């Protein structure tokens, strides 16, 4: 998935279109904006924006400053975005209480621990951050260390605490990036991380796979009837552990999520 390209935006938009009570507005003929029934979540897909892709904000006070923001750039695989938004929509009704300690869907493992269980290994240490790399070395998870001012994260996604990325060099020159600010519920980040860690092949229109990635993926025709101009492909990265003898990773402790303090405008 990390090398297969962004895929179809319909993977994200169709579940949102069918979500009960959510409203949708199309601006400029291309940009889609969704609002939750409670007015606390806004999801935007501004095609010509700086990052493009999808941006999600949550605000405890519907007229206040966002409590957290997540930005998936335009090249992020649609499955990674879909995992986040689907989990968000499902848990929003009770403000994610089912995912908190004591809830029926509570998972005590952090995203870093879950990735470690799937053989993601620590990368070479870089100042101020903890990195994990996928077994093939083409996807990465980053946790910034130290405290950031929350408003800096809201203004500049690249300053966010958490990041998922992919490409030939996902650490320093990624093809795509997904940013999660400090107060983003960890179970939402974990949903995206688990989607990215899934080794199953993904469906793509063959010409949309980035040219630089083609030598590193295996492409098979999708099953079923195909039209020449719309033929899809199943793309799978070539799995090759980068450091098979790497010691067991040290995984940062989970940061428990609690609802951020209510702000007034």
N, C-alpha and C positions, 0 to 999 in steps of 0.2 A: 504493500500500500504506500509506503513512504516514497517510492520511486515511480508510482504509476500515474502521477499527475492528479489534477484537481477533481476530475470526473464531472458529473452532471449536477448543476445546482438544484435540480428537481429532487435529488436525494435528500436535500435539506428542506426545500420549500413545500413539497407535497405533504409531509407529516404536519407541518405548521398550518397549512391550508385547511387540514381536516381537524385541527385541534379545537375542541369545543370552547366557544366563547371568545376566541382570539380574533382580533380585527386586523385587516390588512389594507394597506394603502400603496398604490404604485405611483411613484413620482418620476417625472421626466420620461415616462414610457419605459424605463428600465429598472429603476431603483425600487426595491421592495422594503416596506417597513411594517413590522408586526408589533402589536401591543396585547399584553395579557389581559384577561378579564378584570383582574385586580388593579391594573394600571401600574404595577410595580416593575414589570419586565418589559423592555423594549429590545427588539431584534431588528437590525438593519442590514441590508445587502446593497450598499451603494456601489454600483458597478464601476464608476469612474473615481471613487474616493482614493485617498493616498494609499491605503492598504487594500482596498477592494474587499472581496470576501465578505465575511459576516462579523458583525459586532453585537455583543449582547451586554446589556446593563441591567442591574437590579437596584432598585431604590426603595427603601422601607417607607419613606414618605414620597408619595407619587409626584410631588412638586419639588422635591429636594435634590441635592447632589447625589449622584450614584454612589452606592455603598461598594460596589465592585463592578469591574468591567472585564470582558473577555474579547479578544480580537483574533480572528482567524483570517490570515491574509488570503488573497485571491487564489493562491496556488495550493492552499491546504487541501488535502484529500477530503472530499465531501463526507465520507464515512466518519471521519474524525469529528467533523462539525455535527453531523446527525446524532452521534452518540451523546454529545453534550446537550443539544437542544431537546432531544427526546427525553432524556433523564430529567432535564429541567422542567419540561411541561408536565411530566408525570408526577413530580414531587411538589410542585408549586402550590397546590391546593391547600396543603397544611404546612406551608413554609418549610418543607423538607424534614419535618419532625420524624417521619418514618426512617430517615437516614441518620438521625442523630443517635447517640448512645441510648439504648433502651428501645429504639424503634425496630420494627419488624424487618427492615432492610438495612440495618446498621452493619457496616463492615469495618472492623477495627484496623485494618491494614491501610497504610498510606499509599498514594500512587507509587512512590519510590519502592516500597516493599513489594507491591504487586508486580512491578516490572522486574524486580530482583528475582522473584519466583519464576519469571519467564526468561531467565538467563541474561537480562540486561546487566552489564558490568560497569563499575566505575571507570570513568575516563581519566586521563592524566589530570592531576589536580591543577586547577587554574585559580588564581586569587579571587576570593569573594564569591565562589559558587561551587556547588556540588553537581557533577555531571554523571549521567549514565548513558551508555551506548547499547543499542540493540545488538543481537548476535552477529548480524552482517555488517555492523558499523555504519549503517545509512539512516538511522533515526536516533534522536537524542532527547533526553529529558534533563532540564536544568532547574536547580533551585538556587536562587540568590541567597547568600548568607548576610546576616546583619539586617538592620532595620531601615526601611525606606519610608519616606513620607507618602501617605496614601494618595495625596493629591498629585504628586509627581507621577504616580502610576496611572492615574486617570487621564493626565494630560499627554503622557508619552508611553504607549504600550511597551516599547523596548526596555523600559525600566521595571517591568512587571517582575514579581517574585518568581513565578513559574513560567516555563516555556517548553513546548514540544516543537521539534523541528525535524526536517528530513532533507535528504539530498546526498550528493557525492561526499560532501564534507559538512555534516549537520551541525558541527560545533562552531566553526568559524565562517563558513560560507554556505549556509543552508539554502535549498531551493524554495522552501516554504517554512513559515513559522506561525505558531499559535501562542498567544500570550494570555496569562491569567493573573489578575491583580491579587494582592494579599488576601482579601476577604472572600475571594471566590470559594464556595463550598468545595471541599476536597473530593467529595463523592462525584461531583461533576467533572473535575479534572481527571479523576480515576476512570470515568466512563470513556473519555477521549483517549486516555493512555492505553486502556485495554483494547479499544478498537484499533489503535495503531499497532499494538503488539500482536494482533491476530495474524498468524502466518498464512491464512487462507488467501487465495488469489482474488482479485477484485475485477469487476467488469469495467472496461473502458472502450471508447472508440479508439482503435489502434493509432490513427494519426495524431491523437491528442497526447500520447505519451511523450514526455520531453525527450528530444533527440539525444541529449547527453546521457540519459538514463537507459537508452535502448540496449547498450552492451551488457547491462547488469540485470536485465529482466528477461524472463521467458514468457513468450506470448503464444497463446493457443486460441484458435477460433472458439467463440462462444457456441454452445450447443443450440440446435434449433434452426429454423429457416433464417437465411441471411440475405440482405440486399447488398449489392456491391458497394454502394455509397454510404451505407449505414452499418456496415459490418462491425460488430463489437469484438473485443478481445478480452481474454482473461490474463491479467498480468501478474506475475509472481516474481519477487526478487530472488536472485540466486543466493541461497543461504550458505554462508561460510563464516564460522566463528573467527573473529579478529584475534582474540587472545585466549586460546583454549585452556591455557594453564593459569589464567588469572585467578587469584585467590578470591574467596567468597567476599562479596561486597559488604561495605559498611553502609547501612541504610539509615538516613536521618529519621529520628522519631517523628511520628505523625503529629501534625499541629491540629488539635481538636478545633472543629468549627463551632462557633457560637454566633448567634444572630448579632450583627453589628448594632451599635447604639443608634437609636432613632434620631434623625436630624430634622430640624425645622428650617424652613427656608427663611 
